[in-house]
Amino acid sequence: MTRRTTAPLPQAAAELGAAAGLPLPAAALLIRRGIRSGDEAKEFLSPDPSRLHDPSLLKGVEEAASLLVSASARGNRIVVFGDYDVDGVTAVAQLRAALTRAGADAVAFLPHRLKDGYGLKPATVRRVLAEHRPAVIVTVDCGITALEGVACAREAGVDVIVTDHHLVGEQIPAGAVVVNPRQPGCAYPYKDLAACGIAFKLALAVAGRAGFPLSVESLLRPACLGTIADLVPLTGENRVIAAAGLRALAGARAPGIAALLRESGVRAGTAPSADDVAYRVAPRLNAAGRIDTAELALALFEERDPGRASRVAEELSRRNAERQAIERRVTSEARGRVEAAGGPGAAVIVEADPAWHRGVLGIAASRLARDYHRPVLLFGFDGDRAVGSGRSIPGVRLHETLRALSTFFLEFGGHDQAVGGTLRAERFAEFREAARSHFTAQVSDATLERVDLAELELPLEEVTPELAEVLLRFEPHGMGNPRPVFHCGSTAFEGTPQPLGERGLRGRLSRRGGALPFLSWAGESLEVLGRGGREIAIHYRLQRRRSGGIEAEIVSARPAAEGSAGAPEPALAAAATP
């Protein structure tokens, strides 16, 4: 069952609309995003890199920059130790580029997901020491909980800088310079930077300390990819990084980035959308580290030969196709187990299989979390260890909830919506039962109820070109700034809709003189609802058409005369992105 409801119009919408010179629906949406004044509305609708905070406000960043520049001047080797996802790879790319400009002997190290696992582990540190003999190790996207790994490096006489955006544990690694806006005593005004956002700040600090110019635009291109891909809130500075970076990608001249955008179907000279990055670009970059090593993804950012860059981008597409096939199998098998048990039952889904590829567990967990609307933890096995990834739903803070089960974990980290962890394989069954009991006790039934919420009542005839233009300025969309969903209580097909792909539908909607092109990914059920000119009630989003103008994406629909707003009812037609 799905509860459909439309949020009421915020009381202050008219006042904000008048102050900012905006249509009432746009003002209402801004209030829901925490915007209260005309100045705040202007800042939100026109993200400007000049409003980015000074890097020096980050606790530890000046000490880190000084250490890196001094090591560069002495000719000491610096290892930039990263992660195998888009956030980690783009962070390494930015920081290594800045260090190279500073004259540093800087090498990148990306752990192998299956062979090394995540983060700065003692065994991985020993390999780095043997292979690269660094004087300094600087981590990106990891390290904040790596107490033993940092100790291993420090015992060998190596300086360590930890830059990380994950939640801070009870202890901070001793002897390391730490740059993390979430650490105690850090007064940085914005806490939700991704790892690539922190690397962006440190790169600027290094440039300032070393006294050389560094193109902010060149850093924003990879930074926006990592920020969008890592699903951090697209608010505050992250919104500026994403928006400015997307604009900068329209003029990307680096052969690697240009080849990646071309391979992802983004037309040359045009700025990709956040959806383009999330669903086309990022999966290709992520595929490298999910299937094998992420070094191929990093190579794309550093490649200067157009021919080689094109071949690397094509290889990333092939690996992404392989990743998709593996992920479909894991998702199908996990779903089969849930259904065989009569449904999810508990407030969390916990499944494991020795044959599941650990590189796709996070994506599979995300799909199942969306389908069953509850947190999902999936595990594969590596010898005597169970290695897993978890994804959550709105209202369930996954990292915080799992901390009560911390005695099971050998390694554990993450944030509210995504976690990773390792436990002894022999304890998996015990953990599974403990997790089911704990989540069922902690997560309310109301949280597990799927809500189809429209932010605003917006009949089609009120979708004017002026309003549409303002709403398009709400981009880029993501966590913290979702694409708005509107409710129209009565509309009908204009003519006969046409098939779109295997299960989609495309056509036109009309109501009281207002008409709008539409598409839907619940084509068959939607066509049945609207057959014969019958009126339907819809929840819809507005989006740009690739051919120009705007269109409605129908999210869900029902017969216009059936049910009432806020009443639970079957999901007669629910659309999902393919």
N, C-alpha and C positions, 0 to 999 in steps of 0.2 A: 504494500500500500504506500501511496505517496500523498503527502499533504501539500495541497497547492494554496498559495496565499500571495497577496499583494501588499507590500508595505505601505503604510499611510504616508501622505505628503508631510515632510517635516515642517513644523510651524515657522521656522525661520527662513524658509525658502524664498518667500516674496521679498523679504528684507535684503537677503544676499543678492538676489537677482537684480534688485534696483541698484545696490551699491556697486555691483560688478558689471552692470549692463548686459545681463545674460538672460536667456529665456528661462522661465520658471522650472521646466523639467531639468535643465542643466544645473541650475542652482540647487535643486533638491538632491541631485546625485552628488554634487560637491559636498554638501553638508554630511551626507552619509560617509564621505571619505575624510571627514574631520576638518573640512575647510569652513572657516567661520567669517572671514573678512574678504573685502575686495582685493586687498594686496595678496592674501594667501591664494585666492582664486587665480590671480594673474600669474603667480609663481608656479602654480600647479599646471595651468594650461600652456605655459611657455617655459618649459624646463631649460635652464641656462647654466652652462658649465661655470660661469663666473660666480655662481652661488655655492659652488662646492667648498667644503670646509678646508681650512688650512691643515695640511698633513701633520704639522707639529703639535696639533691638539691631541693626537694619538699618543697615549702613554707608551714610551719605549721607542718611538719611531726615530727620534733624533739620535739616541744612543746606537740604535741599529744602523742608521745611515752612516754615522761616524765610524763604526767598526768596519763596515763594508768598504767605505772609501779608503780607510787606512790600510786594510788588507790589499786593496787594489794597488795602492801606491807602493807597497812593499813587494808586489809581485806574488803574493800568496794566493794559493788556489782557493776558490769559493765554490762549494757545491750547493746548487739550488735544488732542494729536495721537495718534490711535488706529490701530486696525487694523479690517479689515472682517469678522472672525469674531466668534463669541460672546464669547470671552475678551476681545478688544479692545474690543468695544462695551460690555460690562458694566463693564470697567475705566474707560472714558470716563464712563459714566453715574454711577458712584460718585464719581469725583474731581471731576467738574463739579458734582455736587450739593453736595459739601463746600465747594468754592470759592465757589459761589453763596451758601451759608450764611455764608461768611466775608466776604461783601460784594464779591467779586471780579467784575470784568468778564471772565468766562470764557466762551470760545466753543469749541465742539467742531469738530474737523476730522477727517473720516474719508476717507482716500484711496480713489479708485475703483480696484477691482481691475484693470480692463482699461485704463483711461486713465492712471492714475498708477502702478500697480504697488505692491508692498509697501514699506513703510518710509519713512524720512526721507531721500529722495533730494534732491540739490541742486535739480533742477527743481521738485520738489514744494515744497521749502522756499521757493523764490523765489515760487511762487504764493501760499503762505501769507502771506509778507511783503507781497505786493502787495494781497491781498484783505482782510487782517485787521490789518496793522500792529501786531503784538504786541511787548510788551517781554520776554515770557517764553514759551518753548515748552516744554511738558512732554510727553514721549512716554509712551505706555503700550503694552506688547506689541511694542515695536520700538525700534530706535535703538542697541543695544549694538554693532553692527558698522557703524553709519552714520558713519564717520569724515569723509567728504566733506560729508554733509548737515549734521552738527553744525558743521563748519568754515564752511560757507556762512552759517549763522545767526549764528555768533559774529562773522564778519567784518562782518555788518550791525549789530553792536552788540546782538544779542538774547541774553539769558541762556537757557541750555538745561539742562533736567533730563531725564535719560534714566531711565525706569523700564522694566525689561525682565526677562524670566525666561529668555530663550534663552541658549545657551552663549556664553561670552565668547571673543572671538577673541584673537589675539596682541597686539592693541592695544586700549585703551579710548579712546573719543572724547575728544580733548583739549579742555579748557576747559569740559566739562560736569560737572554734579553727577550722579553715577551712583548709582542705587538698584537693585541686582541682587544677590540673596544668593549668586550664583555668582562674583562678582567677587573678585579677590585681596584679602585683608585683611579680608573680611567674616566676622565671627564669629557671624552669625545661626545659631541652632541647627537650622533647617530650610531646606533648599536647594531644595525642589521646589515652591514656591508657583507658581501660575499668575500671569499678568499681573494678573488681577482680584484675586488675593490680595495682591499687592504694592500695587495701588491702594487696597485696603481698608486696609492698614497706613498708607499715606501720608495717606489721608483722615482717619484717626483722629489722626495726628500733626498735621495742619493744624488740626483741631478743638481739640486740646490747646493748640497754640501760640496760636490766636486766642481761646481761652477761651470756646467755646460748646459746648453739649451736642450730641451727635450719636448718633442711635439706631443701636446696633450691629446690631440686628435688621433695620433698613431697609437697611443695607449688605450684610448676609449674604444677603439674597434674590437680588440680582443676582450677588453673588460666588459663590454656590453654583452658579448656572447656568453661569458661565464656567469654573469649576473642573472640573465634570463634563464639560462639552462639550469641553474642551481635552485630555482624556485624560491629565492629569497623574496621578501615583500618588495614590490616595485613602488615604494613610497620614498619620500625624502631624497637622499643622495642617490639611492639605487635608481629612482625614477630618472634623475638627471643623467646618470651614467648610461642607463639603457637608451633614453631618448637621444642624447647627443651621440652616443656610439652608433646607433642605427642610422642617423643622418650621415655620420662620417663614413659608414660602409658604402654609401652610394658612390663615394669617390675613391674607393679603395684601389690603390695602385700596386700594392704588394702582390706578386704573382700568386702566392699561396692562398691568400684570402680571396682574391678575385676568382681563382679556380674553384674554390670551395663554394662560393656563392653561385657561380655558373652551374656547377654540378648539382646544386640544390634547387635549381629552377628559378633563381632570382635574376631578373633581367639586368644587364649591365647598366650602370648609371642610375639605378633606382634603389631607394632605401628599402631593405627588407622590413617586414613587420615583426613584432614580437612573436606572433604565431609562426611566421616563416622560420625564425630562429629555433623556436621550441620544437617544431614538428618536422623541420627539414634539415636545418644546418646542424643543430646540436646532436641529433641522433647519429649523424655521420661521424662527428668528432668523438662521441662517446663510444662508438662501435669499436674503435681501435683498442681501447683499454678493456672493453668487455670481452672481446674475443681473444686478444693476445696482448701485445704491449701498446701503451699509449704513445710510444715514441714516434709512430707514424703521424699521429695528430700534431704533435709538437713540431715535427719536421715541416709540416705544411706552413706553419707560421714563420719559419725561418728560411724557407726555400726562396731563392731569388731567380731561378731559371724557370720561365713559363712552361716549357715542355715538361720538365720533371714535376712541376707543381700540378699540372693537369693529370699526370699519371698517378700521383699520390691521391688526388681528389677522387679519381675514378676507383682506385683501390679502396678508399674509405667507403664509397658507395657499395662496393661488392661485400665488404665486411659488414656493412649495415644490413644488407639483405640476408646475410648468413645469421646475424644477430636476431633479426626478425623471425626467422624460421625456428631458431632455438627457443626464443621467448614464447612463441605461439605454442610450442609443445609443452613447455613447463607450465604455462598458464592453463592450458587445457587439462593437463594431468592434475594440477592442484585443484582446479574447479571440479573435476570428476570426483575427487576424494570428498570435497565438501558436499556435493550433491548426493553421493553414495551414503553419506551420514545423515541425510535428510535435511540438509541446509546447514548454515553456520552455527546455529544454536547459541553458543557463547558470544560474548561481546568482542571477541578477538578470534581471528583465524590463525592457527599455527600449524604449519605442515612442513615436512622435510622428506628428502629423497637423496640417496647417494648418487643417483645419476643426473641430478639437476646441475646444470652449469651455473657456477656461482656468479658469473658475470652478468646474468640476466635476472637475478632474483629480485632486485629492486624494482625493475620495470614490471615484472610479473606481479609483484606485490601491489604496485600502484594500480594496475588494471583490476585486480581482484578487490582492492579497497573501494574503488569506484563502483564496481558491479554490485558488491554486497553491502556497501556503506558501513564498513566497520574496519578497524585496524587489521593489518595483515602482516604476519611474520613468516618468512619462508627461509628454509635452511638447506644447504648442501653439506656434504661431509668431506673432510680432508683428513684421512687417517682416523685418529681418535678424537677429532674435533668436529663440532658442528658449527659452520660459519654461515651467518644469516644476515638478511636485510629486512627492514620493516618500513612500512608506509602507513600513514594515518589518515584520518578524516577530520574535517573541521570540528572543533570542540573537544578533541582528545589530544592532549599533549603527550606524545608518545615517549619521548625521552624521560620526562618527569614521571610518567606512570610506571615505566619499566625500572626506574631506580629502586623501587621497593623490592625488586627481584635481583638486585645487583650481585648477591652472593652466588648466583648461578654463572655469572659471566667471568671469563678469563680476560676478555677485552670488550669494551663497550663505549660507544660515543654517538654523537649526532645532535639532533635538535627536535623541535616540536613535531615536525611532520615526517621526519626520516631518521632512521637509526641503523647502525650496523653493530654486530656483536659476534663473539665467539664463545662457545661453551663446550664442555666435555661431551662427546657424543653419548657416552653412557648415561648422562643426566638429561638427555633431551626429553624423554617421556615424562620425567618428573617435572621438568621446566614447563612442558606443554600444559600439564594439568594445573600447575601453579599459576601460569599466565591466564588460563581460561577463568579460573576462580577469581583471581585478582581483578581482571578487567571487568568481569561481570558484576563484581561488587562496586567497582569504582565508576563505571560508565553508565549513565542513566539511560532508560529506555527512550526518553525524548531525544537524546543525542543520536541514538541509532535510527531514529525515524527519518527517512529521507524527506526533505522539504524542497519543493519546487517553488522557489521564492522569486517573485518579480519585484524589482526595486520600485517600480512606478507604473501607474496606469497611463498608457500612451496610445490612444486610438490612432489608426493609420492616418486619418485626415489631419492630425496634428504634427505629423512628421514633415516639417517644412525644410527647404534647403538650408535656411539659416540655422535651425536647430541641428540638423545633421552635420553641418560644418563644425559647430561647437562640440558636438559629441565625438567627432573624429579626433578632436584635440585631446580627448581623454587618453588616447594611446600614448605610450605602450601599456597594454593590459597584462596583468599577471596577479600574483598573490598580493592582497592589500588593495588592489585596484582592478577587480574583475570587470570583464566586458559587461556593461549593464544589461539586465534582462527586463523587458517591458511586458505589460499585460494589455492585450486588446480583447475586449469581451465579445466582439462579434465581427467576423469578416468572412469572406467567401472567395473561392477561386474565380479568377477572371479568365474564362476559357478553360482549356484542358491542359493540366500540368504535364510536363514531359519527364521521362526517366533521366536520372543523373547517376551515372555509374551503375553499380550492381544493386544498390538499395536506396538511392537518393531520388529526389524529386525537385524539379525546377519549374517555376511558373510565375504568375502574378496574382496578387491579392488585391481586393478592392473593398471599400467601405465608404459610403456617404461622400462620394466624389474623390476620396483619397485612394491612390493605387500605389503599389510598391512591388518590385520584383522580389521573389523569395526563393530560397532553397531549403531543403530539409534532408537529414540523413535517416529519417524514419519514413521513407517514402511510401511504402506499401500501406502501412496502417493509416498514415495521414491521408492518402488518396481515398481510402474507404470512408473515413470520417467526412470528407468534403465532397463526396460524390453527389452528382445531381444538383449542385448549387446549394447544398445544405450549409448553413452558417456554422462556423467553428469559433471557439475561443482559443486564443493562442498566447503562449509566452514566447517572446522572440528577442533576438539581438539585432543590432544594426551593424553592418560592416561595409567596407569598401568593396566595390566590384573591380575585378582586374581590368575590365573593359571601361571603367570609369563610372562614377555615380555611386549610389549606395543600394543595398538590398537587405532584406530581412532574412535572418537565419532562424527558422522555427525550432525552438527548443522542445516544446511540448504542446499538445493540442487536445481538445475534447469537444464534444458537441456543445454549441453555444448555450443551449437552454438547460444543460445538465449540471447539477451540483451548484455549489456556491463557494466563493472565495474563502479559503481557510478550512474547508471541509475535506476530510480524507476521502480519497477515491482511487480507483485503479488507474494506473498509468496507461491510458488508451493509446497514446502515441508519444514516445519519448525519444528525442533525437540525441545522437552523440556524434562527436567528431570521428570520422572514419580512421 
